[in-house]
Amino acid sequence: MTEYELQELAFTAGELGINFSALLITLISSYLVDAYIAGSDLTRPQVTLINVLFIFTSSLFLYGSVSSFVKQLSIVEKLRVLNPEDYYPATNLVVIAVAGIFILIIVASLHFMWSVRHPKK
């Protein structure tokens, strides 16, 4: 495979990871709006269903995002071997940071729903 083809694959994998991240941000935003507007009026089974769907879907989007970035990193490693003088800023630390931030945001969103449903008196 040529260097150009590897670069194209790396960019495509990165774009896919960004698309999954955008979907995750959209899902989190809609969950927070739902929690703010209707969270206190929902019944326990409704909240349970919404939370299960939110956790399942956000896990899928997070997995898609991280796996796409990891694939990009594996392609970038091949590019580094082919052309060591080029600079490729992609590292494992970036993937770990993105995953960690999204996990914190998901947990914070669930806490927000909890605090809307159980306000302090």
C-alpha positions as a Markdown table, in Angstrom:
| # | Residue | x | y | z |
|---|---|---|---|---|
| 1 | Met | 0.0 | 0.0 | 0.0 |
| 2 | Thr | 1.4 | 3.4 | -0.9 |
| 3 | Glu | 2.0 | 6.2 | 1.5 |
| 4 | Tyr | -0.9 | 8.2 | 0.0 |
| 5 | Glu | -3.3 | 5.3 | 0.4 |
| 6 | Leu | -2.3 | 5.0 | 4.1 |
| 7 | Gln | -2.7 | 8.7 | 4.7 |
| 8 | Glu | -6.2 | 8.6 | 3.1 |
| 9 | Leu | -7.1 | 5.6 | 5.3 |
| 10 | Ala | -5.8 | 7.5 | 8.4 |
| 11 | Phe | -7.8 | 10.6 | 7.6 |
| 12 | Thr | -10.9 | 8.5 | 6.9 |
| 13 | Ala | -10.6 | 6.6 | 10.2 |
| 14 | Gly | -10.1 | 10.0 | 12.0 |
| 15 | Glu | -13.2 | 11.4 | 10.3 |
| 16 | Leu | -15.2 | 8.4 | 11.3 |
| 17 | Gly | -14.1 | 8.9 | 14.9 |
| 18 | Ile | -15.1 | 12.5 | 14.8 |
| 19 | Asn | -18.5 | 11.6 | 13.4 |
| 20 | Phe | -19.1 | 9.1 | 16.2 |
| 21 | Ser | -18.0 | 11.8 | 18.7 |
| 22 | Ala | -20.5 | 14.3 | 17.1 |
| 23 | Leu | -23.3 | 11.7 | 17.4 |
| 24 | Leu | -22.3 | 11.2 | 21.1 |
| 25 | Ile | -22.4 | 14.9 | 21.8 |
| 26 | Thr | -25.8 | 15.1 | 20.1 |
| 27 | Leu | -27.1 | 12.2 | 22.2 |
| 28 | Ile | -25.8 | 13.7 | 25.4 |
| 29 | Ser | -27.3 | 17.1 | 24.6 |
| 30 | Ser | -30.7 | 15.6 | 23.9 |
| 31 | Tyr | -30.5 | 13.6 | 27.1 |
| 32 | Leu | -29.7 | 16.7 | 29.1 |
| 33 | Val | -32.5 | 18.7 | 27.5 |
| 34 | Asp | -34.9 | 15.8 | 28.2 |
| 35 | Ala | -33.7 | 15.6 | 31.8 |
| 36 | Tyr | -34.1 | 19.4 | 32.3 |
| 37 | Ile | -37.5 | 19.7 | 30.7 |
| 38 | Ala | -39.3 | 16.5 | 31.6 |
| 39 | Gly | -37.1 | 14.7 | 34.1 |
| 40 | Ser | -39.1 | 15.5 | 37.2 |
| 41 | Asp | -42.4 | 14.5 | 35.5 |
| 42 | Leu | -41.3 | 11.1 | 34.3 |
| 43 | Thr | -42.3 | 7.9 | 36.1 |
| 44 | Arg | -39.7 | 5.5 | 37.4 |
| 45 | Pro | -40.1 | 3.0 | 34.5 |
| 46 | Gln | -39.8 | 5.8 | 32.0 |
| 47 | Val | -36.6 | 7.1 | 33.5 |
| 48 | Thr | -35.3 | 3.5 | 33.7 |
| 49 | Leu | -36.0 | 3.0 | 30.0 |
| 50 | Ile | -34.5 | 6.4 | 29.0 |
| 51 | Asn | -31.3 | 5.7 | 31.1 |
| 52 | Val | -30.9 | 2.2 | 29.7 |
| 53 | Leu | -31.2 | 3.4 | 26.2 |
| 54 | Phe | -28.9 | 6.4 | 26.9 |
| 55 | Ile | -26.2 | 4.2 | 28.4 |
| 56 | Phe | -26.5 | 1.6 | 25.7 |
| 57 | Thr | -26.4 | 4.1 | 22.8 |
| 58 | Ser | -23.7 | 6.3 | 24.3 |
| 59 | Ser | -21.6 | 3.2 | 24.9 |
| 60 | Leu | -21.9 | 2.2 | 21.2 |
| 61 | Phe | -21.0 | 5.7 | 20.1 |
| 62 | Leu | -18.1 | 5.9 | 22.5 |
| 63 | Tyr | -16.9 | 2.5 | 21.3 |
| 64 | Gly | -17.2 | 3.6 | 17.6 |
| 65 | Ser | -15.3 | 6.8 | 18.3 |
| 66 | Val | -12.5 | 5.1 | 20.3 |
| 67 | Ser | -12.1 | 2.2 | 17.9 |
| 68 | Ser | -11.9 | 4.5 | 14.9 |
| 69 | Phe | -9.2 | 6.6 | 16.6 |
| 70 | Val | -7.3 | 3.5 | 17.5 |
| 71 | Lys | -7.5 | 2.3 | 13.9 |
| 72 | Gln | -6.2 | 5.7 | 12.8 |
| 73 | Leu | -3.3 | 5.3 | 15.3 |
| 74 | Ser | -2.3 | 1.9 | 13.9 |
| 75 | Ile | -2.3 | 3.3 | 10.3 |
| 76 | Val | -0.2 | 6.3 | 11.5 |
| 77 | Glu | 2.3 | 3.9 | 13.0 |
| 78 | Lys | 2.7 | 2.3 | 9.5 |
| 79 | Leu | 3.2 | 5.8 | 8.1 |
| 80 | Arg | 5.9 | 6.6 | 10.6 |
| 81 | Val | 7.8 | 3.5 | 9.5 |
| 82 | Leu | 7.5 | 4.5 | 5.9 |
| 83 | Asn | 8.4 | 8.1 | 6.4 |
| 84 | Pro | 10.0 | 8.8 | 9.8 |
| 85 | Glu | 10.8 | 12.5 | 9.1 |
| 86 | Asp | 7.1 | 13.4 | 8.8 |
| 87 | Tyr | 5.3 | 14.6 | 11.9 |
| 88 | Tyr | 2.1 | 12.8 | 12.9 |
| 89 | Pro | 0.6 | 14.3 | 16.1 |
| 90 | Ala | -1.8 | 11.3 | 16.8 |
| 91 | Thr | -0.9 | 9.5 | 20.0 |
| 92 | Asn | -2.5 | 7.0 | 22.4 |
| 93 | Leu | -2.8 | 9.8 | 25.0 |
| 94 | Val | -5.2 | 11.7 | 22.8 |
| 95 | Val | -7.5 | 8.6 | 22.5 |
| 96 | Ile | -7.3 | 8.0 | 26.3 |
| 97 | Ala | -8.1 | 11.6 | 27.0 |
| 98 | Val | -11.1 | 11.7 | 24.6 |
| 99 | Ala | -12.5 | 8.5 | 26.0 |
| 100 | Gly | -12.0 | 9.7 | 29.6 |
| 101 | Ile | -13.7 | 13.0 | 28.9 |
| 102 | Phe | -16.7 | 11.4 | 27.3 |
| 103 | Ile | -17.1 | 8.9 | 30.1 |
| 104 | Leu | -17.0 | 11.8 | 32.7 |
| 105 | Ile | -19.6 | 13.7 | 30.6 |
| 106 | Ile | -21.9 | 10.6 | 30.5 |
| 107 | Val | -21.6 | 10.0 | 34.2 |
| 108 | Ala | -22.2 | 13.7 | 34.9 |
| 109 | Ser | -25.3 | 13.6 | 32.6 |
| 110 | Leu | -26.7 | 10.6 | 34.6 |
| 111 | His | -26.0 | 12.6 | 37.8 |
| 112 | Phe | -27.9 | 15.6 | 36.4 |
| 113 | Met | -30.9 | 13.4 | 35.7 |
| 114 | Trp | -30.7 | 12.1 | 39.3 |
| 115 | Ser | -30.5 | 15.6 | 40.7 |
| 116 | Val | -33.5 | 16.8 | 38.7 |
| 117 | Arg | -35.5 | 13.8 | 39.9 |
| 118 | His | -34.3 | 14.1 | 43.5 |
| 119 | Pro | -34.0 | 17.8 | 44.3 |
| 120 | Lys | -32.7 | 19.0 | 47.6 |
| 121 | Lys | -35.4 | 20.3 | 49.8 |
